[in-house]
């Protein structure tokens, strides 16, 4: 697994797009910090904070889905996977190693860009709240990890980068852009007493929506969800919520990793 991880890191850092990501992240993050500090905040959660969160929510999942799916589909397309299949490799170790290597590469360039953006923001005057900055970083890092893992699952099913691009954009469009409208239409088919429980359960079906809700609640903005979410707000404000989130990430990661390993093993034997 270590060899696959190191190979993935070396392959990623040799790509020119990897360094263009750094410039892109610096530009985007600096803009977000500028937007945040331009509005005097009486509380941690404001309209501008929500805007910053939504921008990160739009950009990060798409990039990570593409990075994860391309990592495997590129090897499928250029024949490298066929060559690897001739060696006695463990498919699970292959998937874990590539995920670890890709995540280390992506979080490194993001952390560097995040730090540079903070310095630029501070040098241009004004201040930003430390808690908000740390929460935004954790929120972004979790988004990167979750959608990178999902991207690897997508890559295990396809044979070309064009297919991975199409499916990744489709998943991103559904989970990020269409999800609220689609779920509202689904809920309209159920009796009214069922709506509130189903809304809470639906959070676990979309990791991006779950992280968004936790992020807002952590910034003391839980009131924006209204009375139906009062119980949910109290739960995510409790210490037990971290344990629940940790277990959720483990289950989601295990499902994606084992699915990817199973599919790749079947394709290797075919």
N, C-alpha and C positions, 0 to 999 in steps of 0.2 A: 504493500500500500504506500509505503514511503517513496518508493521509486516512481510510482504513478503521480504522487503529489508533487514531487520535485520536477518531474517532467512537465506537468501541467503549468507549474509556476514559470519554468524556463521558456516554455512555448508562448505563454501569455505575455511575458515582459519583453519578448523579442518582436511583438507585433506593434506596428506604428499606431494602430487604433487605441492601444492601451494608454499611450501617452497623450493622445488627443482626448481621451476620457478625462485625464487630469485637468486639462485646460477647460473642458466643458464643465466639470464639477466645480472648479474654482469660480467660473463665471456665474453658474447657477446659484451656488451657495452664497457668494458675495452679494448677489442681487437679493436673495432671500433675507440675509442679515440686514441689508440696507432697508428693505421694506419693513422689517420688524422694528428696527430702532427709530424709524421715521414717525411712528405712532406712539405717543405717550401711553404707557400701559398702567392702568390702575389695578388690573388683575393679571395673572399669568395667561389666561385664555382670553383672547380678543378676536375680533373679525380678521385682523391681519395675521394673527397666529394661525387661525383656521386656513387662511389663504396659503400661507407658507407650507402648512401640513399637506394641503391638497396638491400643491405643485410637486412636492416630494413624492406624494402618492401616485401621481401621474407618470413621473419620469423613471423612478427607480425600478418598479416592477417590470416595465417594458425592457429596460436595458438588461436586467438580470435574466429575464426569460430568454432573451436573444443570446446572451453570453453563455448560459447553461446549455441551451439546445444546440448552439453552434459548436460547442466543445466536442460533442459526440457526433453530430451529423457531419461535421467536416471530416472526421476520421472515417466515417462510413462512405463518404463521397470520394475521398482520394485513395481509398483502398488500404489505409493503415489498419483499420479494424480487422480486415481479412488477414493481414499479416500477423497481427497480435493473436488472432484466433488459432494460429498454428502452434503457439506456445502454451505450455501448461499454466495459464494464469487463472487466478480466482476472480470470477466476475464481480463478486461483492467487493473485494479489495480494489478492483479496478474502478468501480463507481465511487467508493468512499475516497479513494486517493484523488480522483479527478475533482470531486466536489470540494475536498479540503484545499487542494491546490488553487482552484479557481476562486474560492472564497477568500483565501489568504491574499491572492493577487488583487482582487477587487476591493477588499476592505482596506488594504494598504494604500492604494491610490486614493480611495475615498477619504481616509483618515488624513493623509497628507494635504489633500485639497481642502478638507474641512478646517484644518489648522491654519493654512494660508489664508482662507477666507475670513476667519476670525481676526487674524492679525490685520488684514486690510480694512476690515470693518472698524476695528479699534483705532487704527491710525487715521481714519477719515473723520473721527469725532463721534461722540455719542457712546452709549453703552448698551450692552445686551445682558439679559438675565442669565446667570450661570446655570440655574436649574433648567431653564428653557433650552439652552444650548445642549446640555447633557441629555435631556429627554429627546430632543430632535436627533441627536447622534444615535442614541439607542434605538429609537423608532426607525431610523434609516437603516441601521445595521441589521435589525431583525427583518425588515422588508427585503434587504439584499439577500440574506440567507434563505428565507422562505422561498422567494421566487427563483433563486438560483437552483435550489433543489427541485422545484417544480419544472424548471427549464431542462434539467438533466433528464427528468422523466419523459418530457416531450421528445428530447433528442434520441432516447432509446427506441422510440417507435418509428422514427422516420429514417429515410435513406439519403436525403439531400438537404442542403442548407435552405433551399427554396421552400421545401415542405416544412422545415422547422420554423422558418420565418412566418409562413402563413398561419400555422397552428399557434405559435407564440403570440402573434398579434391578435388572433381570435380570442385566446384565453384572456389576454390583457384587456381587450375591449369589453368582454363580458364581465369579468370580475371587477374592473375599475370604472368603466364608463356606463355600462348598461345595468349593472346589478341592482341599484335602487329601484329603477323603473320596472325591471323584470320581476323583482320580488314583491313589489306592491301589486302588480297584476296577479301574481300567484295567490297572495293573501286575500284578494277580493273574492276568491272562490270558496273561502272557508267561512264558517260562522263567526260572528264578531267575538265571542268569548275565547276563540282559539287564537286570535290574531296576536295578542300580547305574548303568550308563550312561544308561538312560532317565530316571532320577531327575535326573541332572545336566543332561541335555538339556532336561528339562521346565521348568527354571528360566527359560529364555529364552522359553517360551511364555506365562509370566505375569509381567509386569514388577513387580507388587507383591511376588511371592514372591522374585524376584531381588533387589530392593532390601532386602527383609527379611533375606535371607541375608548380603548384603554388609554391612549395618548391624551384624548380630550378630558377624560375623567381625572387623570393624573395632574393635569393642569388646572384642576378645580373648575372645569367647565361642564360638569355632568348635568347641570340644570338645563342645558340646551336640548337635551333629549326628551324632556317632558316627564310627566307623572308615570307613564307606563314603564319607564326605565329606572324608577327610584330604587327598586330592589336590586337591580343590576348594578347601579352606581354604588350602592353601599357594599355590594359584594366585592367589586373591583377596587374599592378603597381599603379593603381589609388585607392583612398580611397574607392570608390564605390564597389570595388571588395570584401571587407570584408563583406559588406551587402549582396552581391550575394552569397558568400560562406555560410553565416549564414542561408539564406533562403533555400539554397540547402540542408544543413544538417537538417533543420526542415522538409522539404518535404520528404526527404529520411527516416528520423526517423519516421515520421507519417505514411508513407506507410508501413514500416516494422512492426511497433507496432500494427497498426489497422489490418493488415493482420494476424499477429500472434494471436491477440485477437479474431478475427472472426473465424479463423480455430479452435482454442481451444474451443470456445463456441459451434461450430457445433459438435466437437468430444465429448464434454461434454453432449450434448443433444442426441447423437446417442445411 
